[in-house]
């Protein structure tokens, strides 16, 4: 109920009356005036007071009570229906006794209402008591939750201490194992060194003894040969000389005898001459003797010549014997020299083996130190994660305590608000009672003030829409005309109805500063509201709880990984795990879109389909030529300038890291496309040539090879082919290699790349690639060694051994640290799949590409961004794509799938099925291949021991081969395209 003081009428006096609604309202204090507020009007007019009586109320001349909670049309209609008619003011002045009776009745009613107020107050006190009980229960529940939280924290602490103790014990165990392993390694190294020394000594002694025996035998044989030759020469010479002497003696004796005979004949001749005998016979006899002597002399001369010739022959033989002796001596010297060289080589080998043993020991020590360091770092990380989990648990408990304390404070505030509301209602009851008993007097200064409880007649409507509707449309039902006239007559100064919201906002009525009903809320109906501090703490609590659970999960995973093994399996960069299946995750037009953000959501799908690695586009900012047709700069990334600027056309550095993180979340390797052969300059040199680089790696012309015809480099000659579109980097320079290794390690460690795809590796030697790979330690590396195949008369040659040999030579130059794209297999498949399947087998019965000679380093593919996409330099036959993927996914090597084929050509399900067959068969990059058929009709091969593949239209199944034992089940059947069988 509300009390209203109406000003006196302009015509001299204002009749005063009360309108009391006997309707029962929906709230619990509608009849007790507790929820209605007095509205009092003052005027400066006449102060004449007159009494107005009704059958229910006694009013003095200053106040009129009415219900401001309902619509005022209802109020007056109820008053008219239940209170009867109104009495005229003149009759009220004449009936004092009726006034006294009415006053008594009013007093009785006021007392009844006061009793109702007391009951209402008792009810409110009971509600307050219940609220306090509920508060106590809630506080008890909070305390229970707090105790549970403390117990949970204690459990977490105990679990932490337990895990910490286990970790410390495990650390001590590992350290002891490490010490024992180190001792074993040292002992093993000592034993190996001793065994090596013994083996070397034995081998050396045996070899030396054998060499000495051989040398002594050679010396002995040479001495014996020399002695025999000298003996033979001596004997021959002695026999010859003795024969010559004998023959000379015989000739001399004969000559003496002949001389004696000649002397005798001469004496006889003299005697005969003296005796006067005839001398003619004597002369004839002498002449005959002379002839005999001459013939004997000639014989002697011929014999002397023969003897001289024999002596010459003996001299020649003697010289030959001396030459043989000299040759034997030279051989002996050579053998001795070879022995000395062998001894020196053995010493060098011994020193080399000792050096290798020393390096092996140092490597073992280094590995042990690294393992110990890794173990300590892992242990530190474990401790940090445990500490983080504990801190999170502490923060969670602290946040819970703060939330509970804030909740208690909110409850206390609500309790105080309830008490304040109760006190307010009590004051209102007293105010109403004072109004009823005429105890409250208004001062003269308040006459001009107009008070509106709840802001006027419409403030009890909590919905703004209803307020505006009431302001614009008026009461909820139309007033009868007779009632409206009577109201205008009796209430000429009643506050006018506000017609719009602006008039209501700028009205002259002043609102009392009293709490509104929606501000007074009880504990039982308390609910969190948006913007409430409690809601914020609840959300904060949920976030902290999620973080705590995440930390616990990470701690659990790390603990499991720690318990599994201390060493991760070391991957070979040339093969990866051996089971890699790579997706080229872009095409030639991907730079036109925000590619990193577009590719990242596909990581889960790729992992589910069996992909293990994703080849990402070049990450660096690129200087690209302008498209001749569209005049748009093409920034595919293969003309890098500032290597450390990763804000490229594919996305920002942060988007790249987000994409790589998504790949890692799905256990996918992220392979970066790095261009190491060339780099675009950012400044011109003094001669106007673009050969000054910018960014962090600010190189000059000394970083460019000197035989680059376009950019006037000052470095060394190139170790490969020249790329004419950009300056070719001189990798022989130490500072260039150092900067590139630092950049690759930055990409690995800070950005998150796992491996590399190396662009245009024909431009520099594979030995530099080996150095870069060993420095950056990628999980997988692929080199693009692109070379032309052999053609004859426009047709592909059958023998492509020279082509695949060049690719293998480059892989050998990297010492097998990198694999290479099998361009040979791609080119052969172009022709072979057109009913020329005989091209798929070489004379040795192996595949004809790199996959046939070195399968673990062969990366097979059908198409990439250069051969396909919008470039189309060498597109694979569109109708043979499924056969091509059936071939590379069922053979050894590392297959690469092109993005366009997987997502744009509708081959996702086909490729996924082939990947599943490869996985079930356990095929890896080193699997063996046996080819059964390769002719014009088709191709059949077995990979490993569990998968058989057929391409072509001829009729074949595993039961037709004698050496295919076991039961084979058809896994994929694409008719004449291809079929796959798996061994059961």
VENJO-V143750 format. One record per residue. PSI is psi as a letter, one per 20 degrees, with the letter a starting at -180 (999 if undefined). OMEGA is omega in degrees with one decimal (* if undefined). Layout:
# VENJO-V143750
psi-><PSI/PSI>
omega-><OMEGA/OMEGA>
This chain:
# VENJO-V143750
psi-><q/q/p/p/o/q/q/q/r/h/j/g/q/p/p/q/r/q/o/p/p/j/q/p/r/h/r/i/k/h/i/j/j/h/j/q/q/p/p/p/p/q/q/j/b/q/j/p/p/q/q/p/q/a/i/h/q/p/q/a/j/i/q/p/p/r/o/j/h/r/p/i/h/h/g/h/h/h/h/h/h/h/i/b/r/q/q/q/h/h/h/h/h/i/n/h/g/h/g/g/g/h/g/g/g/h/g/g/h/h/h/g/h/g/h/h/g/g/g/h/g/g/g/h/g/g/h/g/g/g/g/h/g/h/g/g/g/g/g/g/h/g/h/g/h/g/g/g/g/g/g/g/g/g/g/g/g/g/g/g/h/g/h/g/g/g/g/g/g/h/g/g/g/h/g/g/h/g/g/g/h/g/g/g/g/g/g/g/g/g/g/g/g/g/h/g/g/g/g/g/g/g/g/g/g/g/g/g/g/g/g/g/g/g/g/h/g/g/g/g/h/g/g/g/g/g/g/g/g/g/g/g/g/g/g/g/g/g/g/g/g/h/g/g/g/g/h/g/g/g/h/g/g/g/g/g/g/h/g/g/h/h/g/g/h/g/g/h/g/g/g/h/h/h/j/k/r/p/i/g/h/g/g/g/g/g/g/g/h/g/g/g/g/g/h/g/g/g/g/g/g/g/h/g/g/g/g/g/g/h/g/g/g/h/g/g/h/g/g/g/g/h/g/h/g/g/g/h/g/g/g/g/g/g/g/g/g/h/g/g/g/g/g/g/h/h/g/g/g/g/g/g/h/g/g/g/h/g/h/g/g/g/g/g/g/g/g/g/g/g/g/g/g/h/g/g/g/g/h/g/h/g/g/g/h/g/g/g/g/g/g/g/g/g/h/g/g/g/h/g/g/g/g/g/g/h/g/g/g/h/g/g/g/h/g/h/h/g/g/g/g/g/h/g/h/g/h/g/g/h/g/g/h/h/g/h/j/l/h/p/q/p/r/h/i/j/h/i/q/p/p/o/p/k/j/a/i/j/i/i/o/i/p/h/g/h/g/h/g/h/h/h/i/b/r/i/q/q/q/q/h/h/h/g/g/h/g/h/g/h/m/h/k/q/p/q/p/p/h/r/h/h/h/h/h/k/q/i/p/p/p/q/m/q/q/r/h/i/i/o/q/r/h/h/j/p/q/q/q/p/i/q/h/g/g/h/h/g/g/h/g/g/g/h/g/g/g/g/h/g/g/g/g/g/g/g/g/h/g/g/h/h/h/g/q/i/p/q/p/p/q/p/h/i/i/c/i/i/k/q/o/p/p/o/k/r/a/i/j/h/i/i/r/n/h/g/h/h/h/g/i/i/g/g/g/g/h/h/i/j/p/i/q/p/o/q/r/p/i/q/p/q/o/q/r/p/p/h/g/i/k/p/p/o/m/i/i/j/m/q/f/o/h/i/o/j/n/a/i/i/r/r/g/h/h/g/h/g/g/h/h/h/g/h/h/j/k/p/q/o/p/p/o/p/o/i/h/r/p/p/q/i/q/q/a/h/j/j/p/n/k/o/q/a/a/h/m/m/r/a/h/i/j/q/q/h/j/o/i/i/j/l/q/j/b/r/q/q/j/b/q/p/o/i/i/r/p/p/p/o/i/i/p/g/h/g/h/g/g/g/h/g/g/g/h/g/h/g/g/h/h/j/q/h/a/q/o/p/p/m/i/i/i/r/q/i/h/h/g/g/g/h/g/h/h/i/m/q/h/q/p/p/q/n/n/p/q/q/r/p/q/o/k/i/q/p/q/g/o/k/h/h/g/h/h/h/g/h/g/g/g/h/h/j/k/j/i/q/r/q/p/m/h/g/g/g/h/h/h/g/h/h/i/l/k/l/i/i/i/j/p/r/h/j/j/r/q/i/a/h/i/h/g/m/h/h/j/p/o/q/r/h/q/a/h/g/h/c/b/i/g/l/h/m/q/q/p/h/i/j/g/h/h/g/h/h/g/h/i/j/r/a/a/o/q/p/p/p/g/g/h/g/h/h/j/k/j/g/h/g/h/h/g/h/g/g/g/g/g/h/i/k/p/a/i/j/q/q/p/p/p/g/q/n/a/h/h/a/p/p/q/p/p/b/j/i/p/p/p/p/p/r/j/q/o/q/r/h/i/i/p/h/j/n/r/a/p/p/p/p/h/p/o/k/c/i/f/q/q/p/q/q/p/999>
omega-><178.1/178.7/-176.8/173.2/-177.6/176.4/178.4/-175.9/-179.1/-177.8/171.5/178.6/179.0/174.8/-177.4/-179.9/176.0/174.6/-176.0/178.4/177.1/178.9/178.5/-178.0/-173.5/179.8/-168.7/-179.5/-176.6/-177.6/-175.6/177.0/-175.2/-177.5/174.7/-175.3/-179.4/173.6/-170.7/178.1/176.3/176.6/-179.5/-177.5/-176.3/-178.2/-179.7/-176.9/177.0/-179.0/176.5/-175.2/169.2/-179.4/-178.1/-169.3/168.5/-177.3/168.2/-169.5/-174.9/-175.0/173.5/-177.5/174.8/-179.4/178.5/-177.1/177.7/174.0/-171.4/174.2/176.3/-177.9/-177.1/176.7/177.2/179.1/180.0/-176.8/-170.0/-174.6/178.8/-176.2/-178.7/179.1/179.5/-177.3/-177.4/178.2/179.3/-178.7/-177.0/-173.1/179.6/-178.5/177.5/178.2/179.6/178.9/179.9/179.2/178.0/178.5/178.8/178.1/177.7/178.1/179.8/177.9/177.4/178.7/176.1/176.0/176.6/178.3/178.0/178.2/178.8/177.9/177.1/178.4/178.1/177.1/176.7/177.5/177.2/178.1/177.3/178.2/178.0/177.6/177.6/177.7/177.8/177.5/-179.8/177.4/177.7/177.7/176.8/178.2/177.5/176.7/178.5/177.7/176.7/179.1/178.2/177.6/177.6/177.0/177.1/177.2/178.5/178.2/178.6/177.4/177.2/179.1/179.0/178.8/177.4/178.0/178.5/179.9/178.0/177.8/179.1/176.7/178.5/178.9/-179.9/177.5/177.8/176.9/179.5/177.7/178.4/179.1/177.9/177.4/178.0/179.9/178.8/178.3/178.2/178.9/178.2/178.8/178.0/178.7/178.5/178.6/178.7/178.1/179.5/-179.2/179.2/-179.9/179.6/-179.7/179.3/-179.6/179.7/-179.2/179.4/179.4/178.3/179.8/179.1/177.9/179.5/179.5/178.9/177.4/178.3/177.7/-179.8/179.8/178.1/178.9/178.3/178.9/179.0/-179.8/179.9/179.9/178.9/178.5/179.4/178.4/-179.7/-179.4/-179.7/-180.0/-179.7/179.7/-179.8/-178.9/179.4/178.1/178.7/179.4/179.1/179.6/177.2/178.2/-179.9/-179.9/179.5/178.6/178.8/179.8/177.8/179.5/179.9/179.2/177.4/178.8/178.5/177.6/177.4/178.9/179.1/178.4/178.4/-179.6/179.0/-180.0/179.4/177.3/178.1/179.6/178.5/175.9/-177.4/-176.5/-174.0/179.8/180.0/-179.9/178.8/178.0/-179.3/179.1/177.0/177.2/178.2/175.6/178.7/179.2/179.2/178.2/177.7/178.8/178.3/178.2/179.2/178.9/178.4/177.0/178.0/177.2/177.4/179.6/179.0/178.1/177.4/177.3/177.0/177.1/178.8/177.1/178.2/177.8/178.3/177.5/176.3/178.3/176.5/178.6/176.9/178.3/177.4/178.2/177.5/177.6/176.9/177.4/178.0/177.6/178.2/177.9/178.1/177.4/177.4/177.3/178.4/178.0/177.5/177.7/178.7/178.0/177.8/176.8/178.6/177.1/178.3/178.0/179.4/178.3/176.7/177.9/177.1/177.3/179.1/178.0/177.3/177.5/178.6/178.3/177.2/178.5/180.0/178.3/178.9/178.8/178.6/178.3/179.2/178.0/178.5/178.9/179.4/177.5/177.3/178.8/177.4/177.2/178.1/178.7/178.9/178.5/177.2/178.0/178.4/178.1/179.3/178.3/177.7/178.2/177.8/178.7/178.4/179.1/179.5/178.3/176.3/179.0/179.4/178.6/178.1/179.6/177.2/177.5/177.9/177.6/178.3/178.2/177.4/177.5/178.7/177.4/178.5/176.8/177.0/177.6/178.2/178.2/178.0/178.8/178.4/178.4/178.7/178.9/178.0/177.7/178.2/178.7/179.3/179.5/179.6/175.7/-178.3/-177.4/179.2/-179.7/-176.8/178.1/-179.2/179.2/-178.1/-178.3/-178.4/-173.4/-176.4/-176.8/176.7/-177.1/176.6/174.3/-177.3/173.9/179.7/-173.0/-173.8/-175.6/177.2/176.1/-175.4/-178.7/-178.9/179.7/178.8/177.6/-178.9/178.5/179.7/179.8/-176.1/-174.1/-179.0/-177.0/-176.3/175.9/-176.3/177.0/172.2/-175.5/-179.2/179.6/179.1/178.3/179.7/178.5/179.3/179.4/-175.1/-177.0/-179.0/-178.0/177.0/-177.2/-176.6/177.5/-179.3/-173.4/178.2/-175.4/-178.6/177.6/178.7/-178.0/-176.7/178.7/179.6/179.8/-177.1/-179.2/173.5/-178.4/179.4/179.7/178.6/-177.1/-177.9/176.3/-179.6/-177.1/-176.6/-179.6/-175.7/-178.1/-177.8/176.5/178.8/178.4/178.0/-177.1/178.3/179.5/-179.1/178.7/179.9/-179.9/175.2/177.6/178.3/177.5/178.9/179.2/179.6/178.8/177.2/178.5/180.0/178.6/178.3/178.1/177.9/177.5/178.4/177.6/179.0/179.4/179.6/178.3/177.9/178.7/178.7/-179.7/-177.8/-174.9/176.7/-176.4/173.4/178.0/-179.0/-178.3/172.7/-179.1/179.5/-176.5/-172.6/176.2/-174.5/-179.2/-176.2/169.8/-169.4/171.0/170.2/-169.1/176.4/173.0/-173.5/-177.8/-175.3/-178.2/-179.1/-178.5/174.5/-164.1/-179.1/179.5/179.0/-176.8/-174.6/-179.6/-179.4/-175.9/-179.1/179.1/179.6/179.0/179.4/-179.3/177.1/176.7/179.9/-178.6/179.6/177.6/-177.1/-179.1/179.1/-172.4/-170.3/174.2/-169.3/171.2/-171.8/179.1/-178.7/176.4/-176.2/-176.8/-174.3/-177.8/179.9/177.2/179.1/-174.9/-179.8/173.3/-175.1/173.6/-172.2/176.4/177.1/-172.7/-177.9/177.7/-176.6/174.6/-174.4/178.6/179.5/-179.8/-178.9/177.7/179.8/177.8/176.1/179.7/176.7/179.4/179.5/177.8/177.4/176.5/-179.2/177.5/179.9/177.6/176.9/174.1/177.4/-179.1/179.7/178.4/-174.7/179.4/-177.2/-174.2/-174.5/-179.1/-177.8/178.2/-178.9/179.0/176.3/176.0/179.7/-179.5/177.0/-179.8/-180.0/179.7/175.3/-177.4/179.8/-179.6/-178.8/178.9/-175.5/179.4/175.9/-179.7/179.7/177.6/-179.1/-178.5/-174.1/-179.2/171.1/-171.3/-170.8/-167.9/170.8/178.2/-179.8/-178.1/178.8/177.2/-177.8/176.9/179.7/179.9/-178.2/171.8/-166.5/-173.8/-176.7/178.9/178.7/-174.2/177.1/-177.5/176.2/178.9/-177.2/-176.7/178.1/-179.4/178.8/179.7/-178.9/178.4/177.6/179.2/179.0/177.8/174.7/176.7/-178.7/-168.8/-175.4/-177.5/174.9/178.6/-179.8/-177.3/-172.5/160.3/-172.1/-175.7/172.2/-178.6/174.4/-175.6/-179.9/-171.6/177.7/177.6/176.3/176.7/177.7/-179.7/-179.9/-178.9/178.9/179.8/-176.3/175.6/178.6/175.1/-179.2/-179.2/-180.0/176.4/177.8/175.6/-173.5/-178.4/-177.4/176.7/-179.4/178.2/177.8/-178.4/-179.5/-179.8/179.2/178.1/178.1/-176.2/178.0/-178.2/-179.4/-179.8/-178.8/176.9/178.5/177.6/-179.6/176.2/177.7/177.9/176.7/178.7/176.2/-178.1/178.2/179.8/179.4/170.8/-179.0/177.4/-178.5/179.9/-179.9/-179.6/178.3/-178.0/180.0/179.9/178.3/-177.9/-173.1/-176.3/173.6/176.3/173.7/-173.5/177.0/177.2/-173.7/178.5/178.8/-178.0/178.2/178.9/-179.1/174.1/-169.9/179.3/174.9/-179.7/177.9/-177.6/-178.7/-171.7/-176.7/179.5/-179.6/176.3/-175.6/-179.2/176.8/-174.7/174.3/-175.4/178.7/-175.9/-178.1/-178.6/-179.1/176.7/175.9/-180.0/-176.6/-172.0/176.5/179.6/-173.6/-176.4/-179.0/-177.4/-178.4/176.6/179.1/178.6/175.5/-179.8/-172.8/179.7/177.8/-179.9/178.5/-172.5/179.2/-177.3/176.2/-179.0/-178.8/-176.5/-177.0/179.5/-173.3/-173.3/-173.4/-177.1/178.1/-178.7/-176.2/-176.9/179.5/-179.2/178.4/178.0/178.2/177.3/178.5/176.8/178.2/-179.6/-179.2/-179.9/179.0/-178.4/177.4/-172.3/-178.7/-178.0/178.7/-179.9/172.1/-176.7/-179.0/-177.7/173.3/-177.7/-178.2/-176.1/-177.9/-175.7/178.6/177.6/174.5/178.7/-174.6/178.4/-169.7/-177.2/175.3/-177.2/177.3/173.0/178.1/-171.6/-177.3/-175.5/-179.0/170.8/-175.0/-178.9/-179.3/177.4/-176.1/-174.9/173.2/-177.5/178.7/-179.2/-178.0/179.9/-179.8/-177.9/179.1/179.8/177.3/175.6/-177.2/177.8/178.9/176.5/-180.0/175.9/175.1/177.7/179.1/*>
